[in-house]
Amino acid sequence: MTVTTQTRRAVALISGGLDSLLAARLMLDQGIHVEGLNFYTGFCVEGHTHAIRERRRTKPQRNNALWVAEQLGIRLHLVEVVEEYKTIVINPKHGYGAHLNPCLDCKGFMVGKARAWMEAHGFDFIVTGEVIGQRPNSQRRDALPVVARESGALDRLLRPLCAKLLAPTLPEREGWVDRERLLALNGRNRKPQIALAESYGFRDYAQPAGGCCFLTDANYSSRLSDLWATRGEKQYDLDDIMLLKVGRHLRPRPNFKLIVGREEGENRYLSGYRRQFVHMEATSHHGPLALIDGDAADDDIELAARLTARFGQGRNADKVTIQVTDPQRGTRQIEVTPIPADEIPLNWYL
């Protein structure tokens, strides 16, 4: 093996999680120049609901990918891919995981974008935080070569955390990276990563919790499936997928859905959509803002108002006054009796 003294440059996929933090750090330890890439698909968990909800304001809000880059002292490039990513979500070549998560297609897409960025900016190879066996869809041993091949990265894709369990890549064969200083992690046990983070002095990192994408969440996937079924096609825009993240979603009748804010932060967020939706809120009692998505007749409006009253402080009152605003027809007030909790079927909740 020929060892070269030229400083090589790697682009690392930085999700904001522990694995990508450690993978990039292992490269920095070997004198590699590392810059990070973080792709925004619209389905990212952090930076949206975490920032909206009031109950989380006791904790500092941050973008974990930016935090990782700061800890490592590297430059991070944030790339928005909302429109390009639609094909992956709507028609994944390799199908979905347990929910609507197209993990294998997603990883190939991300690495493919990183390959294009690498080539455009004169970098030498790509680094990811993947570990064999950690994810059932995209990190199986047989899936890793699929990502390398379909992304076009081939053997310029290095996975430092499990590299010793894989065939040597170009950076290892060429001596850009010392293979002996890479790791052989396998499976879902995070204790080795946690111990390594401790040795580096990393303590305030994002906790491992099944990924950072809403498409891995059963409730969110149910809402997205409902959206597609109601519209009769698998399409969405950014407002659609953002609204699916916020509030209680109930479909009491096929022709409309109710989105109910769960606390003040969500109410403020939903208020940004007042001009697009019929909306309602109680005036006689403190309560949520609710949006009606769909075509609602008068009896639908009454049912929606009763549900809105149910989730406010007037839930036990005989009557609650609800203000209903239609952006096209103006505002009116109606008096309703809050619907009892035991009269709300579980299948109304999305």
N, C-alpha and C positions, 0 to 999 in steps of 0.2 A: 504493500500500500504506500503510495506516494503522499507525503504530508506537504501541504502547500502553506505558505505564509501569507498569501493574499487574504484580506478580509472579505469573507463571503456575506451575502445579504439574504435574509430570509423574511418572508411575509408570513405572519402568524394570524390565524383566525382567532379572534378574541371575542368570546361570548360574554365574558364577565364572570364566568364560573371558575372554580378552583383548578380544574384540569388545564384549561388554556393558560391560566396564570403560570402554572408549574412548567408546562411545555415550553413556553416562551423563556422562562427563567433558565431552564436547562441549556437553551441555546445561547443566552447571554453569558452563561458561565464558561462557554467554550469560545468566547470572543467573536461570536457571530453578531453582525449588525441586524437588529430585529425591528421591524415596524409592524403594527397591527392593523387588521381589517375587521370592521364590525358592520354587518349588513342589517338594515332595518326593513322588515317585511310587512309591518303592520300588525303582526300577531305576537309581537314581543310582550312579555309580561311586565317587565320593569318599565319605569318611565311613564306609565299611563295610570292604571288603577291604583298603583302604589302611591302615586303622587296626588291623585284625586281625593282619596278617602280621608276624611277627617280623623278617623280613629288611628291612623298611622302617623299622624303629625308629631307624636312624641319621639319618633325616630327620625334621624336626618335622612333626607331623600337624596339619592345619588344615582347616577348611571354607572352600573357596575363595570361595564367595559372601560369607561373613562377612568374609573378608580384603579382598575388593573393596570392600565397603561401608566398611570401616575406612579403606582408602586414600583413598576419595572423601570420607569424612566425612559419609556419609548414613545414614539409618535404613533397616534391612532388615527386611522382614516375611517370616517363614518360614511357609509354608502347606502343610499335609499334605493330599494329594489322592489317597491310595492307592485308596480305594474308587471314587471318581468316575472315576478314570483307567482302571479296568478295561474299560469300554466301548470306549475308544480302542484298547487293546491287543488285545482279543478280536475286535472287529468294526470295523476302521477303514474309514470310508467311502471313503477314497482309496487303500486298500490299503497294503501294506508296501513298504519299500525293499529293499535288497539282502538283508536278513535279516528279522527280525521287528520292524523299526523303523517305526512308523506316523508318520513324521516330519511329513507335511503335516497329518494330523489332530491330531498332538500340538501343533504350533505354533498351530493354530486354537484348540485347547482352552486352551492357556496364555494366549493373547491374549484369549480370551473371558473367562477368569477374571480377567484384569487389567482388562478393561473393566468387569466387575461391581464390582471393587474400586474402580476409579476413580470410578464413579458413586456408590458408597456413601460414599466419603470426600471427595467434592467436589474431585477432581483434574480437570485439563483435558485431558490427552492421555497417550498411551502411547508408550514408547520401547523399541525392541529393537535388538540388535546385528547384525541380519541384513545380509548383503552379497549382492547379485545374483550368482548363479553359484557361490557357495561350497559349497552343499550341493545334491546332484543331485535330491533329492526335494522339499524344502520351500523352497529359496531360488532356484528357477528364476524367471525374469522372469514367466512366466505363472502361477506358483504364488503369488506375493506378493499379487495382488488377491484370490485365493481366501481366503487367511488373513484379510485385512481384511474381506471380505464375510461370511464364515461366522462369524467371531468377533463380529460386530456392531460392531467398532471403527471400521470405514469409514475416513474420512479423519482420524480422531483418532489414527491409528497412524503414528508417525514413525520412519523408519529413518535415523538421522543419517549412517551410514557410506556409504550409497549414495543418499541423498536426491536429489542433483542429477541422477541418472539416472532418476528417477521423477517423476510429476506432483506438483505442490505439494500438500501436505496442508493441513488447516485451520490448524494452528499456524503454517505458513509464510505462508499467504494473509492471516491476521489479524495478522501482524507480531509474534506471540508469540516466534517464532524467526526469526533472520536466515538465510535460505536460502543466502546467499553464504558463510556460515561453516560450511556443512555440506560433506560430502565426496561423491565420485563413485567409490567403490571398486567393483571388479568382478572376479569370478573367485576362484580359490583361492590366489593368491599372497599370502602374509601379510607380505611385506616392508614394504608401506606401514604396516600396523598396528604392526609391530615398531618401525619408525622413529618413528612417532607416540608410542608408549609410551616410547621412549627420550627423546624431547623433553620428555615430562611427568615424567621421572624414575622411571617404573615399570619395575622390572627383575626383581622376584621374582614375576612373575605365572605362572599356570598355562600350561604350554606347549600350543600347539594340537596336538591329537592325535585328531581325528576324533570329537569329541563327548564328552559326559559320561554317556552312557546305555548300559547293558549291552545293550539291544536292538539296538544297532548292531554287537555283537560276534558273530562267526560261531559260536564255541563256546557262548556263552551261549544264543543262539537255538536251537542244536541241542538243548541240554538242555531248554529250554522246550517245544520241539516234541515231544520224547520224553515229557515230563510229560503233555502234552495227549493224545498218542496212547495212552499207557498207561492213562489214566483214561477215555478215550473221550469227553471233552468239553473245551472250551476254557474252563477255569476255573482259578483259583489263589487262594491267600491269601498274606498277607505272609510267613509262615514258608516257604512254598514258594519264593517268588522270592528270599528271602534265602539259603536253603540252596543254590540253584542257583549262587550266586556263590562258594561255598567248597569247596575240596578237589578231588580227582580224582573224576570221576563215571564209573563203569563199569556197563554193563548186560550181564553175561555170559549171562543167561537172561531170557526175556520177563517172568517173574513177579517179578523183583526187581532192584534197583539197589544198588550199593555206593558210598558216599561216603567217601573216604579222605582224612584230613587230610594236608597236605603239609609242615607244620612245626608248631612248638609253639603258635604263635598260633592256627592253624586248629584244632588239637586242643582247645585250651581253648574255642574257640567251639562246636565240635561237641559238646563235653561238656554243653552246655546243653540238648541234645536227648536225653540218655540215657533220660529217662523216657518218651519217645515212640517210640523205635526200639529194636529189637534191635541191640546194639552189641558190638564186640569190639576187643581189643588184646592184643599179645604181653606175656607175663609173663617169658619167658626172655630176651628181647632188647628193646632199646629200639626203639620203632616207633610207628606212627600209631594214632590212634583211628579206627575205621570204623563207619559206620552202615549198616544194611540197611533199605532202603525197599522194602516189598512183602511178599509171603507167601513165606517161605523154608522149604523142607523140609530134612531132615537133610543130604541130599547138596548142597543149595544152601549150607547153613551151612559145610560142609567146603570147598567151592569158595571161598566168601567169605573163610574163614580162610586158605586158601592164598594168596589175593591180598593179604590184609592182611599176611601174613608176607613176601611178595615186596617190599613197599614199606618194610620196616623193616630194621634192622641185621642181622637174621638171614636175609637173603635168600640167603646162600650156605651156610647151615647145613643139616645133614642133617634136623634136626627143630626146630620152633619150637613152643613152648607158647602157645596162644591162649586167652584167657579170653573166653567168650561169655556175655553177660548179656541175658536176655529179661525185660523189666519185669514180665511176667505170670508167668513160670515160674522165675525165679531165675537163678543163675550156675553155669556149669560150665566145665571146662577140657578142651581137646582138643589132641592133638599132631598137627601136620601137616607135610608137606614143602612148602616154598615153591614156588610154581609158577614154572617158568623163564620168563624174559622173552619168549623166542621162542614160547611157547605162549599168549601173550595176544594175540588177534587185534586189529588196529587198530580194527575196527568195534565192539569192546566199549567203547571210550572215547567218551564223549559230549562 
